């Protein structure tokens, strides 16, 4: 309900405060109380400075006095150059939502509007108030109404600030829902070599095609005075371009003109004809370090990820954001529209192979990403030679991560880990989404993956545990017949977050691991062994052997060695020689 109906005393207090303001005879005249749409209370007033009169309307909000009234010019002059929101016409006054107090009244807003009017006329009003500049706005608020936005990095800004002459540049261009975004990626040096900003996401480097020119300009350059004239309604792109370049655009393609000033950058979208140019808002680079210093070690590790479904896609993207840069992805499946309820990908990628589009996503979220994507099903009807080659590839990774939920794929991953003596992590969400398992094994510290899996299964079969809820399969299993598993994105995301942290710790934790155990059952709600949400059961796997050290009969060993020597001493063959034979 409107405030003036529930607080009549406040309404009378507002009227008295505004009447007292008008009685000061400082130029606030002709007060009119009105109502606007939806019964909003409104005060109209004329503001007078010397012979100039401007009218404003002050509208009280629904939740007054807990939010300030809005003051907007009305009548003939509604556009003030100083301190005005372009979207609504509201004046940005001394008191705003960020510093308003319920004890204030609408009178202070009208007084501030009069002072703002004086500032817009280049005067200081006789009231003695000096209009403060208190535009504490976020970067998002600053560029809200700019169609064009240019992203900058610290490396890019440093390169542009050091210019000694015009340089051809190449930018990555992308369209947002209501904006055009560009990012400087490459620059041609005077000797013809190419500078590349390696701090931008990898896809930006691969896809950068939009041309431009960067030009150093001194602050006292007279050409700067005419820029704003070229950006107005009758502005001309060719005139602006020729002003700073001197040679016309001959290929018919638009350009980005970047002016490097000692005080910062200005960038313009210049068409190849007389169309009006527009200026890009400059998005400054973030300051400070956002990742823990120890995460820098992730960039040197290779992660082999089996399964790019909902769990795998989330973990892979999180690893890239955390600092990982080298990936091997394995998944035979395609992304369907039905997958979108849980997958980290979106509908624009439906129908594509999951391994390919997750690889693309990793290149979009981080710089310096290297990805090898394989559309292969371990344990499926696939060429044996390709499977053997892929086992060798994932065995060369530093950490092998299985998120397929499939026993056959686990066996291949575990075999590669055991053969290559590499750490392995696996995880899945339980059917129904009530919890999940995260586990890892490291050579010399944990049992081998096969023994660890058996130990976890044995732990789950403890007689004091109730029967787990029935489910067709654990979420994340490779495609097979039967109804899909029920779990929502929150279930998968919760387990993915815990699992990613375990994978990171496995890669760089070393002797200072954050985990005292290497396997955990994590509950998301009261079900099975879990008494409450986030009820966690650690599983102590102990240690174990990764290589079979059983005694071998000396005669058997000697016979096998003799056979191997005969094979190794025989001439090497290849496919072509075998075919000729």
VENTA-V215689 format. One record per residue. N is the residue number from 1. RES is the residue in one small letter. OMEGA is omega as a letter, one per 30 degrees, with the letter a starting at -180 (* if undefined). Layout:
n = [N | N]
res = [RES | RES]
omega = [OMEGA | OMEGA]
This chain:
n = [1 | 2 | 3 | 4 | 5 | 6 | 7 | 8 | 9 | 10 | 11 | 12 | 13 | 14 | 15 | 16 | 17 | 18 | 19 | 20 | 21 | 22 | 23 | 24 | 25 | 26 | 27 | 28 | 29 | 30 | 31 | 32 | 33 | 34 | 35 | 36 | 37 | 38 | 39 | 40 | 41 | 42 | 43 | 44 | 45 | 46 | 47 | 48 | 49 | 50 | 51 | 52 | 53 | 54 | 55 | 56 | 57 | 58 | 59 | 60 | 61 | 62 | 63 | 64 | 65 | 66 | 67 | 68 | 69 | 70 | 71 | 72 | 73 | 74 | 75 | 76 | 77 | 78 | 79 | 80 | 81 | 82 | 83 | 84 | 85 | 86 | 87 | 88 | 89 | 90 | 91 | 92 | 93 | 94 | 95 | 96 | 97 | 98 | 99 | 100 | 101 | 102 | 103 | 104 | 105 | 106 | 107 | 108 | 109 | 110 | 111 | 112 | 113 | 114 | 115 | 116 | 117 | 118 | 119 | 120 | 121 | 122 | 123 | 124 | 125 | 126 | 127 | 128 | 129 | 130 | 131 | 132 | 133 | 134 | 135 | 136 | 137 | 138 | 139 | 140 | 141 | 142 | 143 | 144 | 145 | 146 | 147 | 148 | 149 | 150 | 151 | 152 | 153 | 154 | 155 | 156 | 157 | 158 | 159 | 160 | 161 | 162 | 163 | 164 | 165 | 166 | 167 | 168 | 169 | 170 | 171 | 172 | 173 | 174 | 175 | 176 | 177 | 178 | 179 | 180 | 181 | 182 | 183 | 184 | 185 | 186 | 187 | 188 | 189 | 190 | 191 | 192 | 193 | 194 | 195 | 196 | 197 | 198 | 199 | 200 | 201 | 202 | 203 | 204 | 205 | 206 | 207 | 208 | 209 | 210 | 211 | 212 | 213 | 214 | 215 | 216 | 217 | 218 | 219 | 220 | 221 | 222 | 223 | 224 | 225 | 226 | 227 | 228 | 229 | 230 | 231 | 232 | 233 | 234 | 235 | 236 | 237 | 238 | 239 | 240 | 241 | 242 | 243 | 244 | 245 | 246 | 247 | 248 | 249 | 250 | 251 | 252 | 253 | 254 | 255 | 256 | 257 | 258 | 259 | 260 | 261 | 262 | 263 | 264 | 265 | 266 | 267 | 268 | 269 | 270 | 271 | 272 | 273 | 274 | 275 | 276 | 277 | 278 | 279 | 280 | 281 | 282 | 283 | 284 | 285 | 286 | 287 | 288 | 289 | 290 | 291 | 292 | 293 | 294 | 295 | 296 | 297 | 298 | 299 | 300 | 301 | 302 | 303 | 304 | 305 | 306 | 307 | 308 | 309 | 310 | 311 | 312 | 313 | 314 | 315 | 316 | 317 | 318 | 319 | 320 | 321 | 322 | 323 | 324 | 325 | 326 | 327 | 328 | 329 | 330 | 331 | 332 | 333 | 334 | 335 | 336 | 337 | 338 | 339 | 340 | 341 | 342 | 343 | 344 | 345 | 346 | 347 | 348 | 349 | 350 | 351 | 352 | 353 | 354 | 355 | 356 | 357 | 358 | 359 | 360 | 361 | 362 | 363 | 364 | 365 | 366 | 367 | 368 | 369 | 370 | 371 | 372 | 373 | 374 | 375 | 376 | 377 | 378 | 379 | 380 | 381 | 382 | 383 | 384 | 385 | 386 | 387 | 388 | 389 | 390 | 391 | 392 | 393 | 394 | 395 | 396 | 397 | 398 | 399 | 400 | 401 | 402 | 403 | 404 | 405 | 406 | 407 | 408 | 409 | 410 | 411 | 412 | 413 | 414 | 415 | 416 | 417 | 418 | 419 | 420 | 421 | 422 | 423 | 424 | 425 | 426 | 427 | 428 | 429 | 430 | 431 | 432 | 433 | 434 | 435 | 436 | 437 | 438 | 439 | 440 | 441 | 442 | 443 | 444 | 445 | 446 | 447 | 448 | 449 | 450 | 451 | 452 | 453 | 454 | 455 | 456 | 457 | 458 | 459 | 460 | 461 | 462 | 463 | 464 | 465 | 466 | 467 | 468 | 469 | 470 | 471 | 472 | 473 | 474 | 475 | 476 | 477 | 478 | 479 | 480 | 481 | 482 | 483 | 484 | 485 | 486 | 487 | 488 | 489 | 490 | 491 | 492 | 493 | 494 | 495 | 496 | 497 | 498 | 499 | 500 | 501 | 502 | 503 | 504 | 505 | 506 | 507 | 508 | 509 | 510 | 511 | 512 | 513 | 514 | 515 | 516 | 517 | 518 | 519 | 520 | 521 | 522 | 523 | 524 | 525 | 526 | 527 | 528 | 529 | 530 | 531 | 532 | 533 | 534 | 535 | 536 | 537 | 538 | 539 | 540 | 541 | 542 | 543 | 544 | 545 | 546 | 547 | 548 | 549 | 550 | 551 | 552 | 553 | 554 | 555 | 556 | 557 | 558 | 559 | 560 | 561 | 562 | 563 | 564 | 565 | 566 | 567 | 568 | 569 | 570 | 571 | 572 | 573 | 574 | 575 | 576 | 577 | 578 | 579 | 580 | 581]
res = [x | x | x | x | x | x | x | x | x | x | x | x | x | x | x | x | x | x | x | x | x | x | x | x | x | x | x | x | x | x | x | x | x | x | x | x | x | x | x | x | x | x | x | x | x | x | x | x | x | x | x | x | x | x | x | x | x | x | x | x | x | x | x | x | x | x | x | x | x | x | x | x | x | x | x | x | x | x | x | x | x | x | x | x | x | x | x | x | x | x | x | x | x | x | x | x | x | x | x | x | x | x | x | x | x | x | x | x | x | x | x | x | x | x | x | x | x | x | x | x | x | x | x | x | x | x | x | x | x | x | x | x | x | x | x | x | x | x | x | x | x | x | x | x | x | x | x | x | x | x | x | x | x | x | x | x | x | x | x | x | x | x | x | x | x | x | x | x | x | x | x | x | x | x | x | x | x | x | x | x | x | x | x | x | x | x | x | x | x | x | x | x | x | x | x | x | x | x | x | x | x | x | x | x | x | x | x | x | x | x | x | x | x | x | x | x | x | x | x | x | x | x | x | x | x | x | x | x | x | x | x | x | x | x | x | x | x | x | x | x | x | x | x | x | x | x | x | x | x | x | x | x | x | x | x | x | x | x | x | x | x | x | x | x | x | x | x | x | x | x | x | x | x | x | x | x | x | x | x | x | x | x | x | x | x | x | x | x | x | x | x | x | x | x | x | x | x | x | x | x | x | x | x | x | x | x | x | x | x | x | x | x | x | x | x | x | x | x | x | x | x | x | x | x | x | x | x | x | x | x | x | x | x | x | x | x | x | x | x | x | x | x | x | x | x | x | x | x | x | x | x | x | x | x | x | x | x | x | x | x | x | x | x | x | x | x | x | x | x | x | x | x | x | x | x | x | x | x | x | x | x | x | x | x | x | x | x | x | x | x | x | x | x | x | x | x | x | x | x | x | x | x | x | x | x | x | x | x | x | x | x | x | x | x | x | x | x | x | x | x | x | x | x | x | x | x | x | x | x | x | x | x | x | x | x | x | x | x | x | x | x | x | x | x | x | x | x | x | x | x | x | x | x | x | x | x | x | x | x | x | x | x | x | x | x | x | x | x | x | x | x | x | x | x | x | x | x | x | x | x | x | x | x | x | x | x | x | x | x | x | x | x | x | x | x | x | x | x | x | x | x | x | x | x | x | x | x | x | x | x | x | x | x | x | x | x | x | x | x | x | x | x | x | x | x | x | x | x | x | x | x | x | x | x | x | x | x | x | x | x | x | x | x | x | x | x | x | x | x | x | x | x | x | x | x | x | x | x | x | x | x | x | x | x | x | x | x | x | x | x | x | x | x | x | x | x | x | x | x | x | x]
omega = [a | a | a | l | a | a | a | l | l | l | l | l | l | a | a | a | a | l | l | l | l | a | l | l | l | l | l | a | l | l | l | l | a | l | a | l | l | l | l | a | a | l | l | a | l | l | a | l | a | a | a | l | l | a | l | l | l | a | l | a | a | a | l | g | a | l | a | l | l | a | a | l | l | l | a | a | a | a | l | a | a | l | l | l | a | a | a | a | l | l | l | a | a | l | a | a | a | l | l | l | a | l | l | l | l | a | a | l | l | l | l | l | l | l | l | l | l | l | l | l | l | a | l | a | a | l | l | l | l | a | a | l | a | a | l | a | l | l | l | l | a | a | a | a | l | l | a | l | l | l | l | l | l | l | l | l | l | l | a | a | a | a | l | l | l | l | l | l | l | a | l | a | l | l | l | a | a | a | l | a | l | l | l | a | a | l | l | a | l | a | l | l | a | l | l | l | a | l | l | l | a | a | l | a | a | a | a | a | a | a | l | l | l | a | l | a | l | a | a | l | a | a | a | a | a | a | a | l | a | a | a | a | a | a | a | a | a | l | l | l | a | a | a | a | l | l | a | l | a | a | l | a | l | a | l | l | a | l | l | a | l | a | a | a | l | a | a | l | a | l | a | l | a | l | a | l | l | a | l | l | a | l | a | l | l | l | l | a | a | a | l | a | a | a | l | a | a | a | a | a | l | a | l | a | l | a | a | l | a | l | a | a | l | a | a | a | l | l | l | l | a | l | l | a | a | a | l | a | l | l | a | a | l | l | l | l | l | l | a | l | a | a | l | a | a | a | l | a | a | a | l | l | a | a | a | a | l | l | l | a | l | l | l | a | a | l | l | a | l | a | l | a | a | l | a | l | l | a | l | l | a | l | a | a | l | l | l | l | a | l | l | a | a | l | l | l | l | l | l | a | a | l | a | a | a | a | a | l | l | a | l | a | a | l | l | l | a | a | a | a | a | l | l | l | l | a | l | l | a | l | a | l | a | a | a | l | l | a | l | l | a | a | l | a | a | l | l | a | l | l | a | l | l | l | l | l | l | l | a | a | l | a | a | l | l | l | l | l | a | l | l | l | l | a | l | l | l | a | l | a | l | a | l | l | l | l | a | a | l | l | a | a | a | l | l | a | l | a | l | l | l | l | l | l | l | a | a | a | a | a | a | a | l | a | l | l | a | l | a | l | a | a | l | l | a | a | l | a | a | a | a | l | l | l | a | l | l | l | a | a | a | l | a | a | l | a | a | a | a | l | l | l | a | a | l | a | a | a | a | l | l | l | l | l | l | a | a | a | l | l | l | l | l | a | a | a | l | a | l | a | *]
